[in-house]
Amino acid sequence: YRVRELQAMTQAVWSRFDVLMVPTAPNLPTLADVAAAPIVRNSELGTYTNFVNLLGLSAVALPFGFTHEGLPFGVTFIARGGYD
């Protein structure tokens, strides 16, 4: 019931915006970081996008560029459900 309540609350937001752009992931862990704490590192991946499926939204992740350290960086575009 709470998820449906939140879904209804966000409908007003989508009347003002066509798309939301967020980082695909909050950080760029190395293979060593993942090996040292796999559950922690993997649980961070949904920081900016976990709500997409719960609220019935659509999203697509795309490469965006590189950090100053030369690591790849991506963004996710989020829209109303069915607008993918």
Phi and psi restraints in degrees (value plus and minus 20) as a CYANA .aco file:
   2 ARG   PHI     -86.3   -46.3
   2 ARG   PSI     -61.2   -21.2
   3 VAL   PHI     -82.4   -42.4
   3 VAL   PSI     -63.2   -23.2
   4 ARG   PHI     -83.9   -43.9
   4 ARG   PSI     -56.7   -16.7
   5 GLU   PHI     -83.7   -43.7
   5 GLU   PSI     -64.9   -24.9
   6 LEU   PHI     -86.7   -46.7
   6 LEU   PSI     -57.1   -17.1
   7 GLN   PHI     -81.2   -41.2
   7 GLN   PSI     -63.3   -23.3
   8 ALA   PHI     -85.2   -45.2
   8 ALA   PSI     -57.9   -17.9
   9 MET   PHI     -85.6   -45.6
   9 MET   PSI     -52.4   -12.4
  10 THR   PHI    -101.1   -61.1
  10 THR   PSI     -33.8     6.2
  11 GLN   PHI     -78.4   -38.4
  11 GLN   PSI     -56.9   -16.9
  12 ALA   PHI     -84.0   -44.0
  12 ALA   PSI     -55.0   -15.0
  13 VAL   PHI     -84.3   -44.3
  13 VAL   PSI     -62.4   -22.4
  14 TRP   PHI     -90.6   -50.6
  14 TRP   PSI     -33.3     6.7
  15 SER   PHI     -97.4   -57.4
  15 SER   PSI     -35.5     4.5
  16 ARG   PHI    -121.3   -81.3
  16 ARG   PSI     -38.2     1.8
  17 PHE   PHI    -152.0  -112.0
  17 PHE   PSI     128.0   168.0
  18 ASP   PHI    -110.9   -70.9
  18 ASP   PSI     -55.2   -15.2
  19 VAL   PHI    -171.9  -131.9
  19 VAL   PSI     130.4   170.4
  20 LEU   PHI    -138.9   -98.9
  20 LEU   PSI     110.5   150.5
  21 MET   PHI    -130.4   -90.4
  21 MET   PSI     106.5   146.5
  22 VAL   PHI    -152.3  -112.3
  22 VAL   PSI     139.0   179.0
  23 PRO   PHI     -81.8   -41.8
  23 PRO   PSI     123.0   163.0
  24 THR   PHI     -87.7   -47.7
  24 THR   PSI     -56.2   -16.2
  25 ALA   PHI    -159.9  -119.9
  25 ALA   PSI     131.3   171.3
  26 PRO   PHI     -95.4   -55.4
  26 PRO   PSI     -37.6     2.4
  27 ASN   PHI    -177.3  -137.3
  27 ASN   PSI     155.4   195.4
  28 LEU   PHI    -141.8  -101.8
  28 LEU   PSI      63.9   103.9
  29 PRO   PHI     -89.5   -49.5
  29 PRO   PSI     127.2   167.2
  30 THR   PHI    -101.4   -61.4
  30 THR   PSI     149.2   189.2
  31 LEU   PHI     -80.0   -40.0
  31 LEU   PSI     -55.8   -15.8
  32 ALA   PHI     -85.5   -45.5
  32 ALA   PSI     -58.9   -18.9
  33 ASP   PHI     -81.5   -41.5
  33 ASP   PSI     -64.6   -24.6
  34 VAL   PHI     -86.3   -46.3
  34 VAL   PSI     -61.3   -21.3
  35 ALA   PHI     -84.0   -44.0
  35 ALA   PSI     -56.1   -16.1
  36 ALA   PHI     -94.1   -54.1
  36 ALA   PSI     -52.5   -12.5
  37 ALA   PHI    -169.4  -129.4
  37 ALA   PSI      50.2    90.2
  38 PRO   PHI     -81.8   -41.8
  38 PRO   PSI     -60.0   -20.0
  39 ILE   PHI     -88.4   -48.4
  39 ILE   PSI     -63.2   -23.2
  40 VAL   PHI     -82.3   -42.3
  40 VAL   PSI     -70.7   -30.7
  41 ARG   PHI     -82.6   -42.6
  41 ARG   PSI     -64.0   -24.0
  42 ASN   PHI     -89.4   -49.4
  42 ASN   PSI     -52.6   -12.6
  43 SER   PHI     -90.3   -50.3
  43 SER   PSI     -40.8    -0.8
  44 GLU   PHI     -94.0   -54.0
  44 GLU   PSI     -40.6    -0.6
  45 LEU   PHI     -80.3   -40.3
  45 LEU   PSI     -50.6   -10.6
  46 GLY   PHI    -111.7   -71.7
  46 GLY   PSI      -8.4    31.6
  47 THR   PHI     -70.4   -30.4
  47 THR   PSI     -68.0   -28.0
  48 TYR   PHI    -119.3   -79.3
  48 TYR   PSI     -23.5    16.5
  49 THR   PHI    -150.5  -110.5
  49 THR   PSI     -24.1    15.9
  50 ASN   PHI     -76.4   -36.4
  50 ASN   PSI     -55.6   -15.6
  51 PHE   PHI     -91.3   -51.3
  51 PHE   PSI     -36.5     3.5
  52 VAL   PHI     -78.1   -38.1
  52 VAL   PSI     -75.0   -35.0
  53 ASN   PHI     -87.6   -47.6
  53 ASN   PSI     -59.8   -19.8
  54 LEU   PHI     -80.6   -40.6
  54 LEU   PSI     -56.1   -16.1
  55 LEU   PHI    -115.9   -75.9
  55 LEU   PSI     -15.2    24.8
  56 GLY   PHI      51.6    91.6
  56 GLY   PSI      10.1    50.1
  57 LEU   PHI    -111.4   -71.4
  57 LEU   PSI     151.8   191.8
  58 SER   PHI    -135.1   -95.1
  58 SER   PSI     133.8   173.8
  59 ALA   PHI    -175.8  -135.8
  59 ALA   PSI     135.0   175.0
  60 VAL   PHI    -163.0  -123.0
  60 VAL   PSI     114.6   154.6
  61 ALA   PHI    -121.9   -81.9
  61 ALA   PSI     116.9   156.9
  62 LEU   PHI    -155.1  -115.1
  62 LEU   PSI     130.4   170.4
  63 PRO   PHI     -83.4   -43.4
  63 PRO   PSI     124.5   164.5
  64 PHE   PHI    -143.4  -103.4
  64 PHE   PSI     -48.0    -8.0
  65 GLY   PHI     140.5   180.5
  65 GLY   PSI    -172.2  -132.2
  66 PHE   PHI    -152.9  -112.9
  66 PHE   PSI     129.0   169.0
  67 THR   PHI     -96.0   -56.0
  67 THR   PSI     154.8   194.8
  68 HIS   PHI     -81.8   -41.8
  68 HIS   PSI     -44.0    -4.0
  69 GLU   PHI    -106.2   -66.2
  69 GLU   PSI     -20.6    19.4
  70 GLY   PHI      66.5   106.5
  70 GLY   PSI      -9.3    30.7
  71 LEU   PHI    -106.6   -66.6
  71 LEU   PSI     124.8   164.8
  72 PRO   PHI     -89.1   -49.1
  72 PRO   PSI     126.6   166.6
  73 PHE   PHI    -154.4  -114.4
  73 PHE   PSI     118.4   158.4
  74 GLY   PHI    -145.6  -105.6
  74 GLY   PSI     141.8   181.8
  75 VAL   PHI    -146.6  -106.6
  75 VAL   PSI     137.0   177.0
  76 THR   PHI    -140.3  -100.3
  76 THR   PSI     109.6   149.6
  77 PHE   PHI    -118.6   -78.6
  77 PHE   PSI     107.6   147.6
  78 ILE   PHI    -137.1   -97.1
  78 ILE   PSI     116.2   156.2
  79 ALA   PHI    -160.2  -120.2
  79 ALA   PSI     155.3   195.3
  80 ARG   PHI     -78.1   -38.1
  80 ARG   PSI     135.6   175.6
  81 GLY   PHI     -78.1   -38.1
  81 GLY   PSI     116.3   156.3
  82 GLY   PHI      66.6   106.6
  82 GLY   PSI     -22.0    18.0
  83 TYR   PHI    -120.4   -80.4
  83 TYR   PSI      -3.7    36.3
